[in-house]
Amino acid sequence: MSFEWPEFRERTPIDSAMSWSAEFESYDQRKDDCYYAVTLHEGDREATRFYVKIDVGWVGGDCTDPEFLERMRTEIHTVAARGRTNTEYIGSLTSWLAGTSLPREPDKG
């Protein structure tokens, strides 16, 4: 059985007005970083999208640990709640070729 990175397609509340969802984008095995395309939702509308980088060095190779999914959700939530990207990542080559890469919004913080 091969490993698949988790998807967070159901909206996770940030506060009473905002929520987020996330789709796996890419994994950089050399740096042990993975990237998610996060969508912030304001009510029923999509407010913005950006990439979130997660250093997964803490996993230690065991992605079957029950705490793995919750830790990934927490890591994404922390960045999503700030409302802006935490990376210079601009999307995978596959995303660029498919025209699905997200626009780059500089981190102002």
Buried (B, 14 or more C-beta within 10 A) or exposed (E): EEEEBBEBEEEBEBEEEBBBBBBBBBBBEEEEBBBBBBBBBEEEEEBBBBBBBBEBEEBEEEBEEEEBEEBBBEBBBEBBEEBBBBBEBEBBEEBEEEEEBBEEEEEEE
